[in-house]
Amino acid sequence: MTKILAILAHCDDEVVCGWPVLQNMGYERHLLVIATQEKGYGALRAVCEGEGINLIEHSGFRNRFSEVETIKDDIGWIVEKAVEKVKPDIIYTHNAVGEYGHIDHLFLNELVVTKFVQHKEIITSDIKIRSEIWPKRIIKMEGEFTTAEMDVGFWDRCKSEYEKRDCWTTNMYIRRSLLTNRVRLYKNKCPQSGITKKKVVWLCDVSGWAFANQAAEIGRQLPDYVHTQVVLKFNKANPKFIYSKEDKVAIKKADIVVAMTPSALGFTDRRDKIITRLSGVRST
């Protein structure tokens, strides 16, 4: 039987982010969750016991563990030991956008891909959810996609364990109906160097000069990326965005497109594989 190791950040991520593989009883399923010093840990253990998932026990961390520099090496060591112990055929983890931009999810994706992409098959979700809380980066990912149909029974059973303990943290924007038709499995085909030397386009509109200055400053702090600024104009008489052919080519070839203003966010929302936000701006 194919062995799969899911490496996820928090209690209930096994439901929200991990269902494409953990619902599949055709796998020998193993699960490593990093932040287990949470109220939901009892529910996590109940989920694993009820669903036949092997939970790898360890001395866990708290939410937002990726912000604590002193424990990053410890997390890397825990992940390596789990892979050595399980010897999985497939590793599953958070995707390159952190599903909804959570910094812990982004951290784990980069850690796992960098360490194991040359030696293991790595798959991730293709879940992309708007969030008004976390900064969000969207990367155009090339790879093989496979539709994953949600087992509604699995979702409901797992969720009920968290609801019994009053610790279901998933908010109203991450509900079952939103995920069902949007999740696919992605086989990473990315270099070991991760996301360095990618092309980044920073989008703003003519009223967003302050955001343009912010993009320029961020660009100076990220010398391994190629940065391009695109300023959008809006034609009110014939409602559409106006931009040059050169801008169109830059957007098409970009690996990452970041919307700096609400208008730019509305522009990106209407284009497949171009996504969304640097900070908590809202589409209006």
N, C-alpha and C positions, 0 to 999 in steps of 0.2 A: 504494500500500500504506500502511496506517495506521502511523505512526511512534509508537513508545512509548519513553519514557525512564524507566528504573527508577533511582531514587535511594535507595541502601541504605547501611547503616552499615559492615558488616564483610565480609571474605572469608568465604564460605560462606552469607551471608545471601541470596545470589542463588539458592541451592538451597532453604534452609529457609523463607525468607519470600517469595522472588520467583518461585517456580515457577509460580504461576497465570498469569503473563504471559510469563515468559522461556522457558517450554517451548513457547510457541505460535509456530510458524514462519510463521503467517499475518501476524504483525507484522514490521515493520522494527524490530529490537530494539537499543536502546542502553542502556548500563549505566554509572552513576557510583557507585563505591564510595568512601566517605570515608576509612575506616581501612585504608590499604594498606601501612602499615609493620608488617606482620604476617607470620608464617611462611607463612601460606596464600596469599600474593600470587602465587606461582608457579602454584599450583593454580587460582587465579582466572583467570589469563591463559590457562591450558590449557583451562579450561572454556569461556571465551569464544571461543577459536580453534576448538575442537571443535564448538561449537553454533552458530557463525555469529552471535555477539553482538558488537557493536561496543563495546569497553571504552574509556571515556574516560580517558586517562592524565592524572595530575596528581601533584603532590608531596603525598603522602598524610599521614595522621595515625595515631596509635596508638589502640587501644581506650580507651574512656571519654574520648573527645575532648570530649564535651559538658561535662565538669567544668572545662575550661581556658578561663577567660573570655577570655583574650587571643587565642584563635584562632577564636572564634565568628563574628566578622565575616569572617574569611578563608573560613570554610566557606560562609557566605552568598554571598560573591563567587564561589566555585567553582561553587556550584549555579546561580547566575544565568548564569554564562558557559556552562555546559553546556546550559542551556535555550536560550540565544541561539544556540548552535552547532547544536544538533540541530533546534530548532523542532518539538518533538513535538506530535502531536495529543493524546496522552494522557501524563500523568505518573503513575507508579506509585511508591509509597513505603510506609514502615512505617505501621501503623495507630495509632489514638489510644491504644491500651493498650500499644504497644511490643511486641506479640505475647506476650511473657512479662515485660514490665515493664522491659526494658533501657533505661537512661537515654539512651543514644545514639539508640535507636530513637524514643523519645518526643521527643527534641530535633529530630530530622529531620522527624518528622510535623508538629510545630508550625511549624517553619521553612518547609517546603514548602507547607503549607496556607495559612499566612498570606500568603506571597508570591504564590501563583499561583491560588488558588481562584476569583478573580474573572475570570481570563483563560483558564484551561486546565481541561480535564476531568481530575480527579484521582481515581484509584481506589487502594484499598489492599487488603491481605488482610483477612480476618476471622479470622485465627488468634488464638486465645486459649489460652495454655498456662500451667499452674501453674508457679510458680518459687519455690524456697526461697531464692533468692539476691537477686533484685532486688525493691524495692518495686513494688507493682502498683496501678494505678488502672484502673477499668473504667468506661467511659462508654457510656450507651445511645445508639447511633448510628442516626439515621434516614436511610434512603436506599434505593436499589434494589440488591437482592442477586441475584447470578447464580451458580449452582452451577459450580464449576470442578473438573473431574475430573483427578486427577494422572496425568501421563504417567510411569509407573513407570520406564520406560527412561531418561528424562531424569534423574530423581532418581539412579538407580544409576550412570549414566555420570559425572555431576558429583561424586557422593560418592566415586567411585573415584579421581578425580584428587587429592582431598585425602588419601585413605587411602594412596596411593602415597608421599606426602610426609610421612606421619604427622602431619597437621595438621587432621584432622577434629575440630572443637571442639564440635560439637553433642552434648549429653549424652543420657543414656538416656531422659529425659523428652520429648525432641523427636525422636521417631522417625517414620519414614514412615507406619507404620500409624496413628499418632495423628493425623496431619495429613490423611490422605486424605479422610475424611468430614466434616471440620470447616471446611474453607476455602471461603469465598465471596468474590466481589469486591464491594467497597463503593464506590459513587459518593458522594463527599463532598457533602453539602448543608449545609455549616456556614458561619456568617457569617465575615467576614474577621477579626473580633476573636477567633476561635478559641474557647476554652472558658471565657471570662470570663463572669461573672454567671450561672453555673449553680447549680442547687440540689444541695447535698451533704447526704447523710444519713450520720451516723457511728453505726454499730451496735456495741453491746457488750452484755454480759449483766450481771446484778446483781452478779457478783463482779468485774467489770472496772472498778471506780471509777477506778483509776489511769489506765486507757486513756481513760476519759471525760474526765479532766482534761487528758490529752494532746490529745484532740480539740479541747477548748475553746481550748487554747493555739494549736494550728494554725489554728483558725478566726479567731483574732484577727490572725494573720499573713496571712490571705487575705481581705481585706475585700471583694473583688469577687465573692465567692461568698455564697450564702444557706445558712447552716448550720443543721442540725437534728440533735439527738441523740436516738436511740431506744434505750431500754434493754429488752432482751428478758428475759422470764421463762420458765422451763421447767417444765412440769407433768409430774413424773415418773410420777404415777399414770396419766395419759393422755398418753403422750409426744408433746408438741407445744410449740411456742413460743407464748407468750401476749403479745399486745401490743394496744394500743387501736386504735379505728377511726381516730383522728387519726394514729397512727403508720403505719397501713396506707396511708392517703392520702399521707402524706409519702414513704413508700418508693415508691409507685407513680409519683408525680410527679417523683421525683429524677432528675437527670441522672447523678449519680455516687453510688454507694453503697459505703462503705468499711467493711469488717469489722475491728474492733479486737481481737477476742478469738477463740479457737478455736471457741467455741460459735456466735458470730455468723457465723463463716466457714462453719460447717456449715449455718446457716440460709440464707445467700446462695447456697450451692452448689446448693440445691434449687429455685432460682427463676431462670427464664430472664431474661437481660439484666441481672441484678443480680450484681455481682461483687465483688471479693474482698479484697485485702489492702493494708494500708498498710505493714506491715513483715513480718518473716520468721516470722509465726505460722503454725502448721501445724494443719490440720484433724485432729482426733483422733476 
